[in-house]
Amino acid sequence: MTCVYCSVDEQYVNPLFEVFDGGDFVLSSYRDVEERQATMQIFFPETGEDGGSQCEGAIAALRAALDIVGIEAAIKVRTFPDEDWTLSYRLHFKTTVISPRLAVVPSWERFEPADGQKVLRIDPGMAFGTGNHATTRACLEYLAEALPTASFLDVGCGSGILAIAAKLLGFGSVSGFDLDADAVRVAEESAAMNKVDVPFFRGDLSGIMPGNPDVKPADFVAANVLGPVLIRFAKRIASFVNPGGQLVLSGILDELYPEVKAAYTALGFTERSSKLVGEWRTGLFARTPPVVV
């Protein structure tokens, strides 16, 4: 099986489908839920001596569509056994070594951890969080750098990757919640895959969801959601952090970070550090404990 493919910004996916005229070639697309880039791809079987001309034809058809839309992209070719082509999405997910303490590994890859290194197994699915995105990776780095605390809360847990990482790294009571029921289900499956006991539940930051459980404050809280959400619900998120506790805020475009920082500084938090990966900034904050007189 051969795949001719290129990477484009997601805004060009539909225009490319509209103008693509490849005859017998079928154009498909793939996009990681965590990325803005999409992969446009054409699959076809090798057919002996004709394989070369097929490849040239697929490249020409894809190039023609790119030219019509008016974008440039490097077209690449990959071949693999026919029985594996339905699993081609695995090309996009590789082991990510976060630190000497933690590695994120897809279930299908073999990985030999270093001494004392925890392995978090996770697969791409319907929920955000595989460790590939800048925001998720920065959060994982902060967790791997931290001393484990007695309790950890994952706000907007997505795939559950942060809560599972916290449990593997030795944090005590760990839990997480998300508005999306599919995310909660995926998080539970991911926890089972990693053989850790982490309760996940459905909840929202407004607190108005029917049956929304009370969230127990934790010593370490991670909220990897969008910057505007962090600002809008700053008081609610702040209430999840025990006095003297730590808070990781992520999912923030760099230009919005000062506004997010100001919102939490006004609530008694002090920025300890921040990480900029690409256009995304993640901050580590500490909640000032009350003064005992």
N, C-alpha and C positions, 0 to 999 in steps of 0.2 A: 504494500500500500504506500502511496506517495501523497504527501500533503504540500501544497503550495500556499504560502501564507504571508501576511504582513500585519503590522500593528498600526492602528490608527486611533485618533481621538474618538470617543463614543459618539460625538455629534455627527460624524460622517458615516455611521453604519447604515442608517436608512437611505441616504442619498446613493451610497454605493450599491445597495440592493436594487434601487430604482433604475440605475443606468447599466447594471451588469448585463452583458449579452455574451454568454459563454457557450451557447449551443448546448451540447450535452453535459457540459460542466455545471455543477451545482455549487453555488456560493453559500457558505454558512458563516456564522459569527460566534465568537465566544468572548464573554467578558467576566472577569473575576469581580464579584460583588464589591471588592475593596478597591478597585482601580477604576480610573477614568479611561484607560486605554482598552480597546477591544481588538481581538484578533480576527481578521477576515481570512477564511481558509477554504481551499478547494481540495477535496479528497478524490483520488481515483486509483484503481488497481493497476499494477504493472502488467503490461501485456507483451512480454518478450521484446522483440526488436522495436516495436512501436512505442515503448515506454518513453524514449527520448523525445519523440515528436509530441506525445501527449503532454509531457512536462512543459515543453516550449509553448504549446497552445494554451495551457492553463496560465502560465506566466503572462502571455500576451493578453489574454482576456482580463486578467486582474489588473494589468498595467493600463489597459485601455479605460477601465472603469475609474481608476485613480486619476488618470489624465482628464477625463470628462468632469469629475468633481473638482479637480484643480488642486490636488494635494500630492505631496511626495512621500513615499514610504519605501523602505527597503524590503524587497520581496525575497523570501527565503524558501528553501526546499528541504523537506525531511522525508526519509523513507523509514518504514518499520514493518514488522511482520503483520500480515493481514489480520491475524486473530487479535491483534492488539489495537486496531485502529479505533474501536469504539471507546477505548480508554485514553484517547489522545489528550484529554484535558489534564492528564497527569504530567504532561510536559511543562505545565505552568506552575506546578507545586513541587518544591524541593525542600530538603531539610534546611532549617534556619537555626544556626547556632547563635543563641542570644547572649550567652556568656559561658564561662567555665562551669556555671551552676545549672544551666538550663539550655535545652535544645528542643525545638518544635519540629516534629517529624511526621510526615504523612504515613498512613497505616501501611502503605505498600512498599515503603523504602526500608532497607536494612541500615541500621546505624549502630555503631559501637561507641557508647558514651565514654567520656573521660572519667577518671575516678571522682566519685561524688557528684557527677553531673546527672540531673534529672531529665528524663525524656518525656515530653508531652506529645502524645499521639492525637492528631486531629486531621480531619479530612474536609475539603471544601464542600459546602452545602448551602442551605437556604438562609443561613445566618452569618452576619458579619463577624470576622475574627479568625484568621488562619495564621497570623504572625507575619504575613507578607506586607501588610500596609504599614506606613510610617507610624501612624498613631498607635496601632496595636503593639508594634515592636518597641516603641519608646516606653509604653506602659510595662511591658514585660521586662525591659532593662531595669526600670525602677524597682520592680518586684525582686529581681535577682540581686540587686544591690542592697536591698533593705534587710535589716534584721527582722526575722519573723515576729509578728505580734500575736496577741491572744485571739484577735478576731479580725475578720476581713469581709468587706462587702463590695460586690461588683454591681454598680449601678448601670443599667442598660447592658446586660451581660452578653447579648448576642449569642455566639457559639459557646460561651462559657469559658473561653480560653484563659481569661485573667484569673477567674476564681479557681479553676483547675490548677493553674500554675502556682497560685498562692498555696493551695493545699499540698502540692508536691514539694514546695519549697519549705514546708514546715510551719506555715501559719496555722493558728488554732481553729476556732469556729469560723467556717467559711460559708458564705451564701451569696446568692445573686438573684436579680430580678430583671425582667424585661417586659415591655408593653406587648410585644409580639408573641403570640402563643406558639408559633412555629419555632421561634428562637429558643423559648423555654424547652420545647421538646428536643431540639438539637443539642442544647446544653446538657440535658439529662443523658442523652445518648453518648455525648462526648465524655461525660463524667464516668459513665459505665465502662467505656472503652479504656479509660485510664485507671479504672479500679479505685476511684476515690469517692468518698461519701460527701457530696456537696449538694445541699438542697437548693433548687431553683424554683422560683414562683413568678407568676404573672402579676405585675404591678405597674403603676404609672406615677410620675412625679407630681401630678396634680392631686393625687390622693382621692380622686372621685370615682375611680373604677369600682363597680359593685364587687364587694368581697375583697377589696384591696387590703391586704394584711398590714399590720403595723410593722415598720422596718426597725429592727434593733440597731442602735448606733454601734459602730465598730471602731477599733483602734487604727485601722488602715482601710481607706475607702478609695476605690478607683471609679471614675466616671468618664468613660470614653464615648462621649456623645458629641453632638455638634455644638460649636461655640455659642450660637444664639440660645440653645436650650440650657446650656450651663449658666448663662446670664439670667434668663427668665426664671429659672428655678433655683437660683443661688441659695436662697434661704432654706429651701427644702433640702437641698443636697448638703448644705453646711450642717443641718441638724442631724445628719447621719454620722457625723464624725465626733468621737469622744474627745473631751478636753485633753489637749496634749497629743492628740492623734495626728495622723498624716493623711493627706488627700492628694491623689493624682488626678489632674484634669487634662483631658485630651480630646482630640477631634476638633482642634482649633486652628483655623487658618492664621498664619503668622500676623497678618495685619489686624486681626481681631483680638489677639492675645492681650494687649494692654487693657482692653475693656473688660475682659474676663478677669484678669489679675486684679483690677480695681474693685470689681464686684465682691471678690472674696477677701481682699484686704480690708474692705469696709466691714466685713463680718468677723474680723478677728483672726484672719489667717495671714501667715508670713510666707512669702515665696522662699524656698530653699534653693531651688535650681530649676532650670528648664532645658529641654532638648529640642533642637530644630532639625527635622529630617525632611528634606525637600521643602514644601510649602507649609508643612504642618508643625506646630509647636505644642509640646506637652510640658506641663509644669508640675513640680512637686511642692506642696504647701504643708505647713504645720499649723495646727490650731493652738493658739496661745491658751495655756491652762489658766484658770481663774487664780487671782492673787489671794493667798491666804493671809489674813491679817491676825 
